[in-house]
């Protein structure tokens, strides 16, 4: 069975927890796009693991893979491996495989990312992790791949070709060009450490599926940060929707069995860009504090708002979800009434689907319906039927609006705080 899991909003939906939960039934968990601009948090008991590159199934027996569509900062990856080792979790080459064609994030990518954002009149809100510039080099065929990094002579030859152009680019942006060559000795060391992890991810996955093994593809960010279909230009640099998993991993679309969308019971966003239901006052502050809405990667406070059905409906169209995991329902406890955006007023018309352009989405005025809230603590519920009627009604209303079955409801941050509907 081949399952693809993606975020249905702007990232930060709680994908790490859901992947950790589901991966207990999977033989392989594979990350298919993005870089260490993503942060997936897994909480087991009193232990919290913040992951940026290693798939969230690391706490299970699953084989972990990082696909060729991921851009890898080797320093961050090695730090994660060491962090897990210090917690008693050994991530050996038998546990983790990284595709030879994965692009390497170099220090000059990070420097150019920072400098370019500083020069923008209209900020994007980049995490400044070098993700976009690493993807630019992949598209322009000027990338450093893991295969290059793992072979010292190949890496040095590649850098002899690339270094002059990167130095000129950094000078043009007003930065220090020394960053290009100063890091080369360190990176040859990273290549030696990561060389044993190299594998052919596409081949591994197809052979596994041929043998009826279960594969879970883990996406990063969310549908509305997709480079093509998201709220341009406030998006990430990769394709975040389910269909891209097949292209990034080298697995044909006919092999996909199910697509799971992860949706927060409200909505959040980090960085700039339109967020029609954003609540800047008391409700926004309440959601942020109760939900711990601070970026896993950057620590930045997330912008919070009411659940946005038009945006979620578009995510359903973009991903063809067969089921949904609804997270952080517990955060809405104590709010009464609860509002749900069911449409937008735009240019004198009411629409149930978002406009295509970000400039138009910014002008949309939410149309809300109010539903009954609840005061009971639901974090200890063991069955969906244990939830207050109002909480059950909220879940079913979202299900009706999206036309997709909600299969999982999360009522707290820990692994066991999950209800199967």
N, C-alpha and C positions, 0 to 999 in steps of 0.2 A: 504494500500500500504506500502510495506517495501522497503526502499531505503538505500543503503550503499554508503557512501562517503569516499574516501581515497585520499591521496596524491600520485602522480604518479612519483615523483622524489626523492629528499632526505629530504623531509619535507620542511617547510617554504614556501609552495606554495600559501598560502593565504586561507587555508581551513576555518579559523574562519569567514572570511567575507562571504564566500559562504554559510556556514551553517547558519549564521545569516540571510542571505537573504532568503534561502529556508525554514527555520524553521517557517516562518510566515504561511506556508501552511501545517504544520505538527502538530499532536497532542502530539507527544512524540519525544524528541531528546535524544539519549543515546550514551554515550562514551563507546567504547568497549575494548580498550587496552591502554597500556602505563601508564605513570604517570605524575608527574609534571616536567619531562624533556621536555615535549611538551609545547609550548606557542602559543595560538591562540589569535590574536588581532582583536577586533571589534571596528570600528569607526562609531559613529552615531552623526551627527552634529559636534559640537566641543568637544565631549566627546570620550575618548579612554579608552577601557577596555581591560586589558591584563589578559587572563584567562589561567590557567594551568591544572585545574582538572574539573571545572564546565563546562558542555557543552556550546557551543557557542550560543545556542538558548535561553540563559537566558534573553535576552531583549524582548522576545516574550511571548505569552501566553502558550507556550508548556510546558508540564510536562517534567522535566529533570531527567535523570537516569544515574548513574555511575555503570557499570556492574561489574561482578565478575572477569573479565579478567584485570581490572585496578588495579594497585598498588597505594595505597593512603597514602600520607603523611598527617596525620590529622592536623598538625600545618598549613600547606599550605592551606588545604581546609578551615579550620576555618578562616584563614586570608582572603581568597577570599570572604567568606560569609560576613565578616565584612566590607571588602572593598566595596562590592556591597551595603550593608546596608547604608554605609556612603554616597553613591551616590543616595540613595532613592529607591534602589531595594531590596526588602525583599525576601530572599531565605529561605522559611519555609519548613518544612517536606511535606507540600502539594505541594510545587513547586519542590522539589528535593528529590529523593530517591537514596539510596546507597545499593548495594547488601550486604547481611550479609557475603558472602564469599569473598568479596574484601580483598586482602592482605594489611596489614599495613606496611608501611616503618618505620622502627625503627631507632633511632640514630646510632645503631651499623652498620646498612646497609650503612649509609652515610659515617661513619668513614672507614669502610672496602673498600668502593668504592674509596675514596681518597687515602688510603694507597696502594691499589693494583695498581692504575694508576701510583703513584709515583715510584713504583718498576719495572714497565714495561720498558724494553729496547726500544720496539717499541710502542709508545703511541697510544691509541685508540681515545683520545679526548672526553672522557666521560664528561657528565655534572656534575658528582659527586653528584648526587641526591639520590644515593642508589638504583636506579631502578633495576640494574642487580642482586644485592645481594638479593633484595626482591623477584625477580622471581626465583632465585636459591632456596630460602627457600620454595617457593610454590611447586616447582618440587620435592624437597627432603622431603616434608611434615613436614617441621619445621616452617611453617608460623604462624604469628599472624593474625587472621582474624578480621574483624570489629565486628563480633559476639562475639569474645573473648574479645576484647577491651571494649565492651559495658557492660560486666559483670565482675565486679572487681575481684571476687574470681577466675573466669576462667582465667582471664588475669594474675593474680599473680601466679597461678599454672603453667601456660604456661611458664612464665618467670623463675620460679624456675627450670624448666627443661632445658630451652634454655640458660640461662645466663652463666653457666660455660663454655659451648662449645664456645659461642661467645667471652667470655673473653680470652680464649686460642687462638682463631683465631686472635684477635686483637693484642695480645702479639706477636704472630708469625710474624705479619706484621710490628711490631715495634711501635705499637700505645699504647694509654692509655686505659686499660680495664675498668676504672671507668665509661666510657661513657655508659656502658651496664646498670648498675643499677641506676645511678644517675637520669635518666630520668623517671623512673617508676612512681613516684607520679604525674608528669605532664601528663603522658599518661592515667592514670586512669581518670583524669579530662577531657581529650579529649574524652574518651569513653562515659562519661556521656553527653557531649554536642551533640555527633553525634548519640546517641542511638535512638532518635525519628525519624531519617532519614532512618533507616534500612527497607529494603523491599526485596522481591524476584523478581529480575529483569526479569528473564526468564518467570515467571508466568505472571507478568504485561504485558510484551510484547505480549505473545501469546494470552492472553485474549483480549488485544487491537486489535490485528490483526483479531481475531475471530469476532469482532464487527466493522470491516471495518474501523478502525482508521488508520491514517497515521503515520508511524514510520520512523525516520531518524537516522541511525547509523553513528556516527562521529568517524573516525579514527584519530590517531595521527601519527606523523612522515610521512614517505613516503615509497613507494614500495621498493626502493633500500636500505632501512635500515631494511628490514625484516630479522628476525633472521635466517631464512632458505634460502630464495631466494635472499637476499641482498648481498652487497659487503663485505662479511665476511673477516676479523673480525671487520671491521669498520661499525658496525650495532648496532641497538638497541636490547633490550632483549625480545621483544615480536614479534608476527607475525602481520605485518602491512597491509597485503593484504586483499581484500574484503572477501575471503572465510573464513578467521579467525573470522569475525564478528559473523557468525552463531555459531561456536564452543564456542567463548568467552561468547556469550549472551544466548546460549541455545535456539536458534530459528532455525528450520530446513531449509536447503537450498532451498527447494521447495517454501518457502514463499517469497523469494527475487523477487522483481519486476523490480528494476533497480539499476544500479551501476554507480555512477558518479565519474570521476577522475578529480582532480584539478591539473592543469599543469601551471607552470609559463612560460611566453613567452621567457624566457632564462632559465638558470639553476644556482642553488646555492647549496652550501654545507657548513655545519659547522663541524669543526673537521677534523680528518685525513681521509685518504682513497682516492681511485682513482677518478678523475674528468677529463675525457679526454679533454673536451673543455674549461678548465679553462683558463682565461685571466689574467695574472699577471700584465699587464701594464695598459696603458691608458684606454682601453675598460673596463677592470675589475673594475678600480677605478670609471669610469663613471657609470657603472651599480650599483655599491655598493652605491654611493652617491645619484643617482637619485631614486633608489629603496628603500633607507633606509634599506640596507641589513646588519642589525645587529641583533643578536639573541634575540628573545623575552624573553627567559629564562635566558641566560647567558650574553647577551650584546656583545658577541664576533662578530667581523666582519665576514661576510660570504664570502666564496670564490665564485667568479662569473665567468660565461662563457656563450658561445653561446648555443642556443637550441640544445639538443642532441637527434636526432630522434631515433637512435638505443636503447638508454636507455628507452625512452618513449614508443617505440614499445614493449619492453619487459614488461613494466608496463601494457600495454594493454592486453598482453597475460596472465599475472599473475592475473589480476583483472576482465577481461571480461567486460570492460566498455561499457555501453550503451550510454553514452554521456560524454562530457568533458566541464569543465569550464576553460577557458584560462584567467589567471590573469596577471596583470602588463604589459599589452600591451603598456601603455603610457610611460613606462620607456625607450622604444626603440626609442622614438621620438628624432630626431636630429642625429641619427646614419645612415650613408649611405656610402657604402652599409651595409646591415645586412647579417651576415653569419648564415647558418644552417648546422649543421653536419648531413649528410645523410648516412654516413657509416664510417667504420674504415679500415685502412690498418694494417694488423697484420700478421706477418710471411710471407710476400710476397703475401698475398691475401687480397682482398677487401670484407668486410663483412657488411651486413646490420643489424646484430644482435650482441649484445655484447657477448664476451666469458664468460664462467661460472665462472672462477676463477678471484679473485681480482688481483692477480699477473700478469695475462694475460691482464686484462683491463688496468692496469697501462702502459703496453707497446703498447697500441693501439694508432695509429696516426689518428686524425680526417680527414675525407674527407669532404670538405665543398662545398656548392653551395652558390652563392651570390644572394641576392634579393634586389630590390630597397627599400630604406628607405623613410622616410617622415619627413618634418619639422613642419607641422601644429600641434598645440596643440589639442590633441584629448580628453583631460580630461573632456570637457563639452559636448561631443557628447551625443545625446539623442536616437539615433537609429543607428543600424549597418551601414545603408546606408549613415550616416553622415561622416563616416570615410573616409580618403583619399584612393584612389584606391590602393596605395601601402600597406597601413595597412590592407585593406580587403584582398589583395592578399597574405599577409603574413599569415593571419589566415587560409585562404583556403589552402595554401601550407602545413601548419602543419596538417590540417585536411586530406589532401590527403596522406601525409606520414604515418599517424597513422591509417587511415581507420575507424575513428570514428567521428561522428558528433560533432562539437563544438557548444554547445547550449547556452553558456554564455561567454561573453567577458567582463573582468573588465578593466576599463580605469582610475582608480584612487582608492585611499584607502577607500573612503567613501561608505556607503551602497548604495547611489543613483547612484554611478558611475559604473553602470553595464548595459550592452547591451544584449538583448536576440536576438540571431541570428535566 
